Every structure is written in C-alpha cells, then in structure tokens.
C-alpha cells in the first residue's frame, strides 16, 4: 500500500517580498506543484494523498484561489485528504465551511474535521488532528490518538498532524507542541503504522516512521530541504514501511555570500550570478562584505540592476551586508566635474568617509554621481 504525504501548500501565499511581476509566477508554481502531486500519485500507483495542514495560506482568500485549487484537484485519480492547520483552522471563519469551498468540493476531496478514524480506502484508516483555532490549548495529536485501539491484522492506520514536535525546539509558549515520545508510544503499541506531520516546510525525519514531508515549493530562504513530497509504502500484513523522498519544487531560494574588494571581485560575482539556472524562478539574497572604490561600487550596482531584471528576486540581506565605499580621486579624475558638481563631490566624499548615520547615504549618492557623470546625464 503506497500513498503520498505532503503538507503546507499554503495556496494563496502572498510572497510580499517578490515584485509584482514575479508574484504571479510564484502563485502559479504552487498550483503546478499540486498538479504534479496528482500526476505522481497516478504514475506511482499511490492509493491516496494526505495533505498535513495549511492547505491554504489563510481562511480569508479570494474564491478564485479555491476554484483554481479544485480545478487542480479534480484531475486527481485518487482520494485527497486535507487536514486543517494553523493557517486554515476549522474556526468560525473556516475556509472549509465557505460557500466557495462547499459548492465546488470534488468528490475525491475529503476534509478531516475531527479525530475519528477515516477509512480513506478499504483497510486503511487516517486519524487526523485538525486545528480548530490558531492557538490550541493542548497537544492535538496526543488527544486524537489517546484512545486508539491496536490496528487489526491486515489493516493500516496513519496519523496526520500539524505542528512542531518537542524535539525540534518549538515555541516554548505554545501549548500545541507535539510530544515526540507520545508519538513513538503510539507506533510501538501498534496503534498506528506511520505518522505524517505538517508545519515544518523542509523535509525532516523525526523517527523512522515519523516524518515531515515539507512544503512542495520553497517558502523561505532558511529552509534546508524544501520542495519535496514523500512516497510512503506500508505492507498491510507485516506493517513494514519505507519512505521515498521525491523532489517536485521548481523554485529556488539562495543565499549568495561574497567578499567584494575590487572590480575583479565584482566580476566574479557577476559570473556567479550569470551561471545560475532558471533565473525567473530563483530568488537570491546577497551577503556582501568589503571595501570598494566608487567606480567598483558603481559597477556592482550595474551588475545588481541587470540581475534584478532577470531573477525573481535579487536583494541585499542588509543585516549581514557591509560594504564601505571610498571616493578615490582617480575615479572622478577623467569625468570633468567642476563648479557645483565638484563641490558636491567633495562634500559627499567627506561625509562618506565618516561614521555619521548619513555615511551610507553619501556613499550611495557618490555612486549615483559617478554613474550620471560617466553617462553624461
């Protein structure tokens, strides 16, 4: 018996840090990932798909997002089981109770609304621990599995939960932390054969039979293994299990770190960015450190401007970036500045070399002055 474990689709995710031009591609990629999950489920003879929470970014979404989600899910040839998570809980405003959801829900799509075992296919039960608010007052998975009986011979039971387990240093103020020892006790007692969890967006194995599949598309630059789904095989007779990670994500988030102290270093960064594939679905955060002349800083700005036109995002990670600009006389010697422009240059050079809060702005202004003077503007 094989199934797909996935989670944290967060359809409708804002991605406010992306440009208005890149954001629609990001939204489309998330729906495309859902479609690929359905295709893989069919190709690999899976019997169903479990989505372990946060199917939607929130309970307040445009109905078009729900319609597009169902358009993708309607092509699935197997049951799809959705677990409400902290982004889309079963509260008074639940998206799962909205007219847009109820009126178009495909027959093969099921929502886990309580902890009662749900027979998804003959001989296989799913026990879900849905969220009913954004701040649960206890361990929802422990509550859902507390009274489970031992699984009958020839049958399989899977637990679907959402949240941080106790071994992953979760929010200490949260009452919803999932106790890892409790999960292992459920498995040892043969009350379930596998536990799939959502909330962590990178694939992670808590234990041999306790997994976070992660989000099928990257959502943060801090994720170390995003963009995957899990294919889980369980033998109904022996209850032996195996897990295969399948990468389906198309977007990439990168942190690029460079020391830049010369025009040669800037050229190296330019070549490094140029070699990156799939630029329109790649977001890059730069950590740059060094001291540059005004001419070299101007060249760096040109490189970054060009990269911004190509990539989904190119941004300086300001907290970790430290570039000092020195206004070397030779940078401006051949530009023919005089009068007011020369006076401005002299004032900016003094300010840029100081420690005042305005030094950074003066350095940027020097770069602009250099570029404008060089271009004859």
ABEGO torsion letter per residue (X at the ends): XBBBBBBGAGBGBAGAABBAAAAAAAAAAAAAAAAAAAAAAAAAGBABBBBBEGABABABBBAAAAAAAAAAAAABABBBBBBBBAABBBBAABAAABAAAAAABBAABBBBABABBBBABBGBBBBBBBBABABBAEBAAAAAAAABBBBBBGBBBBBBBBEBBAAAGBBAABAABBBAAAAAAAAAAGABABBBBBGBABBBBABAABBBAEBABBABAABABBGBBBBBBBBAAAGBBBBBBBBABABBBBBBBBBBABAAAAAAAAAAAAABBGAAABBBBBBBBEBBBAAAAAAAAAAAAAAAAABABBBBBAAABBBBBBBBAAAAAAAGBBEAAAAAAAAAAAAAABABAAAAAAAAAAAAAAAAAAAGX
